[in-house]
Amino acid sequence: MQDGELLLNITRLFVGTIILSYASYTDIKTRKAANMLWVIMGSIGAILLAIHYFTIGFDNIFYLAFIPIMIAFMFILFQLRLIFGGADAKAIMALAVLVPIKPAIFDFPIWEDSVMPFSWVIFSNAVVLFITIPLSLLIYNTIKRNIEFPYCVLGYKMSIDKAKQSFVWPLEKIKDGKRKFSYMPKEAKTDEELKTFENEGVKEIWVTPKVPFMIPLLAGFLVSFSLGDILSHVMHLFI
C-alpha cells in the first residue's frame, strides 16, 4: 500500500469516528443530529475521493458506482419508514461518499473475505450489532435477577419518576384494571400511560430504551475498520 493511500484511509477513519461520535452524543442527549454533520462528512469524503482518484486511482470502478446506489437505497428505506430516522439515513449516505472502498490500514480489517462496498459493510454491521441488544438486556436482567419474559429481552425495570425523565417507552399498560404487556409502545401515549401507573400507585414498571441507531452505526463503523464484514465472515465460516 502506498503511503498516500494509507494517509487517506487514516483520515477517513478519523473523520468518521469524530463525526459519528459527536452525532451519537447529541442523539443520546436530544434525539437529534445536525444536518451540517453529514454535509461536512460528505464534503470531506468528496475531497478525499478526488485526491484518491487523481493521485492513486481506483482498481475497481464498481465501488464508486455504488455511491449513488447506496444513497438512493437509503432514501427509499427512509421514505418507506424502514430505517430508524432521517439522521441515520443521511449519515449512511455521507458514509457512502467518505468510505466507498475498503480502507485498509496496516493489517486491518482482519477479515478479508468481503466483496461488498464498505458503506454497505458499515450498515450491515450496525444492524447486526443493533439486533444483539436483546441479548445484552437479557444478561443485564439476569444479573439483576429480573427474569420475566418477554420483558427481560426487550427492556428493564425502572421507577416511574425516572422513566418520566428518560428516553424510554413503557412495556406495560393498564387495561381493565390489570397490568398487561404492551407489545407496540406508542410515543404519543407514553406520558399518559406513566401517569396512569402513577395514579394506580405503581412505583416501578418495565420499559424499553429508545436506543438511537447512531450508536450501533458508530460501533459498526469501528468494527468495519478493525474486523471487517461480520455477516460475510460468518457466512464463510459455515459455507
C-alpha positions, 0 to 999 in steps of 0.5 A: 500500500502506498503511503498516500493511500494509507494517509487517506484511509487514516483520515477517513477513519478519523473523520468518521469516528469524530463525526459519528461520535459527536452525532451519537452524543447529541442523539443520546442527549436530544434525539437529534443530529445536525444536518451540517454533520453529514454535509461536512462528512460528505464534503470531506469524503468528496475531497478525499475521493478526488485526491484518491482518484487523481493521485492513486486511482481506483482498481475497481470502478464498481465501488464508486458506482455504488455511491449513488446506489447506496444513497438512493437505497437509503432514501427509499428505506427512509421514505418507506419508514424502514430505517430508524430516522432521517439522521441515520439515513443521511449519515449512511449516505455521507458514509457512502461518499467518505468510505466507498472502498475498503480502507485498509490500514496496516493489517486491518480489517482482519477479515478479508473475505468481503466483496461488498462496498464498505458503506454497505459493510458499515450498515450491515454491521450496525444492524447486526450489532443493533439486533444483539441488544436483546441479548445484552438486556437479557444478561443485564436482567439476569444479573439483576435477577429480573427474569420475566419474559418477554420483558427481560429481552426487550427492556428493564425495570425502572421507577416511574419518576425516572422513566418520566425523565428518560428516553424510554417507552413503557412495556406495560399498560393498564387495561381493565384494571390489570397490568398487561404487556404492551407489545407496540409502545406508542410515543404519543401515549407514553406520558399518559400511560406513566401517569396512569401507573402513577395514579394506580400507585405503581412505583416501578414498571418495565420499559424499553430504551429508545436506543438511537441507531447512531450508536450501533452505526458508530460501533459498526463503523469501528468494527468495519475498520478493525474486523471487517464484514461480520455477516460475510465472515460468518457466512464463510465460516459455515459455507 
